[in-house]
């Protein structure tokens, strides 16, 4: 799977990008009979087992990545398009606009031939140089990146919730705090209030370490 670092590494200035979205992607992979025992649930006093891979289990992303990557390997043999995916979100990059448009449609057909369902409403098949992917807005003309307003709002809400938890003296896990602080340091240029939240989170981390020791 690919994320922000891979997009930054593979995209060149003045490239174009399109995006595809797989519908119910994890459900395309069948669960073996032996594994069904571990994927059971009860509803209205009836027991059920997943026949297709559900989203949210520990190993689901690994199995999904292996399945989809085997198809992308075959596509790359016959195409110069750069393909990046993060779960069911797929980004296609190329320097020629018309070639990318044509190849995007061909890749869609190939995925469908292998049994994958494309979520047409969430696809952008027209090549663009300013593209939203994984909650970030990529500008391939100027080669810069900024956080989408939706992602920024969600991140600020998470920070507010954490600070409220700290102020109410509820239990806080050091590992979770450390992860959040790391993410916030990375996102600081995108969120003006980040420095203020970092001060509070660092205080909470220091206090938690003192209590733990």
Secondary structure, 3 states (H helix, E strand, C coil): CCCHHHHHHHCCCCCEEEEEEECCHHHHCECCHHHHHHHEEEECCEEEECCECCCCCCCHHHHHHHHHHHHHHHHHHHCCCEEEEECCEEEEEECCHHHHHHHHHHHHHHHHHCCCCECHHHCEEEEECEEEECCEEEECCCCEEEECHHHHHHHHHHHHHHHHHHHCCCCCCHHHHHHHHHHHHHHCCCCCCHHHHHHHHHHHHHHHHHHHC
